[in-house]
């Protein structure tokens, strides 16, 4: 595997949730603790920062040129021109100590996003599904830190990381209904390799996992549970990864610097920055959030909305 290249010296407190917009060829990512949404344009080497004002767990592009956010206080839309937030629903308004964390859209355009306690303790987290009508269903519960998500190419298997368990779980997945069942463990990450955090999947069905406090991104085979290869990074808190670029063979990697003491921070000056790894593997196209009222128009145009 190629070395990781520093592409944005962001030094965010907790960069997370990279999401490639295949229509506009930009990378969305968030700084959870900084409470910011970022849009990085690699062609122009420009990064736009939008201050959200809440702990920001997930961003995904939507069909109508907006984006959907999963925040400290529920699901919101954001108008990317005016930067105006609109609350959609907050399924955990009764759990003030929880926040949303990682999320991703499935091939039907539903947003799956999980929660966790803000202090990273306990098991009060759940996994929710937001559909085109902005209705929410709970898909899983009793999670510690709901984290990386992925679906196989055939949309028959769903993968989920609950970080404190050190494992990747697989479920049978029904695309039409969004139903998951038959949970089983397919990967166990040894403690000495760090905590499994965000992840993505390639065309061959291999999972690419960010190892928090493990200084690496590793490629794992969910059929055998085997770690196949890894790329070391010059930072400890590797948080998430996603495929992007015109050919989907560029792995974008987010990192953090939360709670690093002075010595640790000095030893990894680029902690919290954005990296890229050129890979021989190719990722799957990002699924965007589908709105009922926009779907027919978007299918005709093949666009996610206005250029941004």
CORMOWO-V573264 format. One record per residue. N is the residue number from 1. RES is the residue in one letter. PHI is phi in whole degrees, 0 to 359 (NA if undefined). BURIAL is I if it has 24 or more other ideal C-beta (glycine too) atoms within 12 Angstrom, else O. D_FIRST is the distance of its C-alpha to the first C-alpha in Angstrom with 1 decimal. Layout:
# CORMOWO-V573264
[[N:RES:PHI:BURIAL:D_FIRST] [N:RES:PHI:BURIAL:D_FIRST]]
This chain:
# CORMOWO-V573264
[[1:X:NA:I:0.0] [2:X:292:O:3.8] [3:X:286:O:6.7] [4:X:280:I:9.1] [5:X:253:O:12.1] [6:X:289:I:15.6] [7:X:243:I:17.5] [8:X:210:I:20.5] [9:X:279:O:22.1] [10:X:283:I:24.0] [11:X:51:I:24.5] [12:X:290:I:25.6] [13:X:291:I:27.1] [14:X:212:I:25.1] [15:X:291:I:22.8] [16:X:203:I:22.1] [17:X:54:I:22.2] [18:X:296:I:20.2] [19:X:216:I:21.5] [20:X:276:I:21.0] [21:X:270:I:24.3] [22:X:287:I:23.8] [23:X:273:O:27.3] [24:X:256:I:27.4] [25:X:53:I:23.7] [26:X:232:I:23.7] [27:X:250:I:21.9] [28:X:275:I:24.2] [29:X:204:I:23.5] [30:X:233:I:25.9] [31:X:249:I:26.9] [32:X:303:I:28.6] [33:X:285:I:30.6] [34:X:283:I:31.2] [35:X:63:I:32.7] [36:X:233:I:31.1] [37:X:258:I:29.5] [38:X:237:I:27.2] [39:X:232:I:26.5] [40:X:257:I:23.9] [41:X:256:O:24.3] [42:X:293:I:21.3] [43:X:294:O:23.4] [44:X:260:O:26.0] [45:X:54:O:24.0] [46:X:240:O:26.6] [47:X:235:I:26.6] [48:X:263:I:29.7] [49:X:247:O:30.8] [50:X:240:I:33.4] [51:X:281:O:35.0] [52:X:266:I:35.7] [53:X:87:O:37.7] [54:X:225:I:36.4] [55:X:306:I:33.4] [56:X:246:I:31.0] [57:X:268:I:28.7] [58:X:219:I:27.7] [59:X:225:I:28.0] [60:X:222:I:27.8] [61:X:289:I:29.3] [62:X:245:I:32.5] [63:X:296:I:34.2] [64:X:265:I:37.0] [65:X:85:I:35.0] [66:X:262:I:35.1] [67:X:222:I:32.6] [68:X:252:I:33.0] [69:X:241:I:32.4] [70:X:250:I:32.6] [71:X:245:I:34.1] [72:X:304:I:35.9] [73:X:242:I:39.0] [74:X:94:I:37.9] [75:X:274:I:36.7] [76:X:225:I:37.5] [77:X:259:I:37.2] [78:X:228:I:36.7] [79:X:279:O:38.2] [80:X:285:I:35.6] [81:X:272:O:38.4] [82:X:268:O:40.8] [83:X:65:O:38.4] [84:X:277:O:40.9] [85:X:266:I:39.9] [86:X:229:O:41.8] [87:X:291:O:41.8] [88:X:264:I:41.4] [89:X:193:I:41.8] [90:X:232:I:41.1] [91:X:290:I:40.9] [92:X:237:I:40.8] [93:X:298:O:43.6] [94:X:272:O:45.2] [95:X:242:O:42.3] [96:X:292:O:42.3] [97:X:272:O:39.8] [98:X:261:I:37.1] [99:X:215:I:34.6] [100:X:283:I:32.2] [101:X:237:I:28.5] [102:X:286:I:25.6] [103:X:200:I:26.5] [104:X:194:I:25.5] [105:X:267:I:27.5] [106:X:272:I:27.9] [107:X:290:I:28.5] [108:X:269:I:32.2] [109:X:85:I:31.7] [110:X:274:I:32.6] [111:X:265:I:31.0] [112:X:257:I:30.0] [113:X:214:I:29.9] [114:X:249:I:30.4] [115:X:241:I:32.4] [116:X:199:I:32.5] [117:X:289:I:35.0] [118:X:299:I:34.5] [119:X:271:O:34.5] [120:X:77:I:31.8] [121:X:257:O:34.4] [122:X:71:O:36.3] [123:X:219:O:35.6] [124:X:266:I:37.3] [125:X:282:I:34.4] [126:X:221:I:34.5] [127:X:247:I:32.5] [128:X:243:I:34.4] [129:X:235:I:34.4] [130:X:258:I:35.9] [131:X:259:I:37.2] [132:X:297:I:38.6] [133:X:273:O:42.0] [134:X:66:I:40.4] [135:X:272:O:41.5] [136:X:238:I:39.5] [137:X:238:I:39.1] [138:X:269:O:37.7] [139:X:258:I:35.2] [140:X:205:I:34.4] [141:X:215:O:35.9] [142:X:59:O:36.0] [143:X:263:I:32.4] [144:X:280:I:31.5] [145:X:227:I:28.7] [146:X:295:I:27.9] [147:X:227:I:24.3] [148:X:306:I:21.4] [149:X:228:I:22.5] [150:X:197:I:21.3] [151:X:236:I:23.0] [152:X:288:I:21.9] [153:X:300:O:22.4] [154:X:276:O:25.8] [155:X:59:I:27.0] [156:X:247:O:28.3] [157:X:228:I:26.2] [158:X:245:I:25.7] [159:X:245:I:23.4] [160:X:216:I:24.4] [161:X:256:I:23.4] [162:X:251:I:26.3] [163:X:310:I:24.7] [164:X:298:I:27.4] [165:X:281:I:27.2] [166:X:63:I:23.6] [167:X:229:I:23.2] [168:X:250:I:22.2] [169:X:261:I:25.3] [170:X:244:I:25.7] [171:X:228:I:28.9] [172:X:292:O:30.5] [173:X:233:I:30.7] [174:X:255:O:33.5] [175:X:298:O:32.6] [176:X:297:O:36.2] [177:X:263:O:37.4] [178:X:78:I:34.3] [179:X:282:O:35.4] [180:X:244:I:33.1] [181:X:201:O:34.2] [182:X:57:O:33.4] [183:X:294:I:31.1] [184:X:210:O:29.0] [185:X:271:O:26.2] [186:X:245:I:23.0] [187:X:221:I:20.6] [188:X:240:O:21.6] [189:X:267:I:19.5] [190:X:301:O:20.9] [191:X:306:O:22.7] [192:X:290:O:21.0] [193:X:265:I:17.6] [194:X:95:I:19.3] [195:X:267:I:20.7] [196:X:293:I:19.2] [197:X:241:I:19.8] [198:X:282:I:18.8] [199:X:205:I:16.7] [200:X:216:I:16.0] [201:X:227:I:15.7] [202:X:255:I:14.2] [203:X:298:O:16.4] [204:X:274:O:15.8] [205:X:86:I:17.1] [206:X:273:I:14.1] [207:X:264:I:14.4] [208:X:255:I:12.0] [209:X:243:I:14.0] [210:X:276:I:14.5] [211:X:256:I:15.9] [212:X:289:I:18.9] [213:X:61:I:19.9] [214:X:236:I:16.8] [215:X:56:I:14.7] [216:X:202:I:11.5] [217:X:246:I:10.1] [218:X:235:I:9.7] [219:X:259:I:9.7] [220:X:240:I:13.1] [221:X:262:O:15.5] [222:X:287:I:18.8] [223:X:282:O:20.8] [224:X:250:O:20.1] [225:X:77:O:19.1] [226:X:271:O:16.2] [227:X:278:I:13.1] [228:X:266:I:10.4] [229:X:198:O:7.1] [230:X:210:I:6.8] [231:X:235:I:6.2] [232:X:281:O:9.6] [233:X:241:I:11.9] [234:X:277:O:15.2] [235:X:221:I:17.3] [236:X:273:I:18.5] [237:X:269:I:19.5] [238:X:272:I:16.4] [239:X:253:I:18.5] [240:X:195:I:17.1] [241:X:207:I:14.7] [242:X:206:I:15.4] [243:X:276:I:14.4] [244:X:208:I:16.4] [245:X:86:I:17.2] [246:X:303:O:19.4] [247:X:253:O:17.0] [248:X:55:I:15.5] [249:X:240:O:11.9] [250:X:246:I:11.7] [251:X:265:I:11.0] [252:X:272:I:13.8] [253:X:232:I:14.0] [254:X:261:I:17.5] [255:X:218:I:18.6] [256:X:230:I:22.1] [257:X:217:I:24.5] [258:X:293:I:27.3] [259:X:62:O:29.6] [260:X:287:I:27.9] [261:X:284:O:30.6] [262:X:300:O:31.3] [263:X:293:O:29.6] [264:X:295:O:26.4] [265:X:296:O:26.4] [266:X:294:O:27.0] [267:X:281:O:24.0] [268:X:221:I:21.6] [269:X:298:O:23.3] [270:X:260:I:20.7] [271:X:300:I:21.0] [272:X:89:I:21.9] [273:X:260:I:20.0] [274:X:255:I:17.7] [275:X:238:I:14.1] [276:X:222:I:11.8] [277:X:238:I:8.1] [278:X:282:I:7.9] [279:X:238:I:6.5] [280:X:277:O:7.9] [281:X:279:I:9.7] [282:X:234:I:12.9] [283:X:274:I:14.9] [284:X:263:I:18.6] [285:X:298:I:21.2] [286:X:296:I:22.5] [287:X:276:I:25.9] [288:X:254:I:28.6] [289:X:288:I:31.7] [290:X:258:I:34.6] [291:X:256:I:38.2] [292:X:302:O:41.1] [293:X:287:O:43.0] [294:X:258:I:40.2] [295:X:301:O:38.6] [296:X:296:O:40.9] [297:X:294:O:40.7] [298:X:292:I:36.9] [299:X:298:O:36.7] [300:X:289:O:38.9] [301:X:273:O:37.2] [302:X:70:O:33.5] [303:X:235:O:33.1] [304:X:269:I:32.3] [305:X:134:I:35.2] [306:X:295:O:35.9] [307:X:297:O:33.4] [308:X:218:I:32.3]]
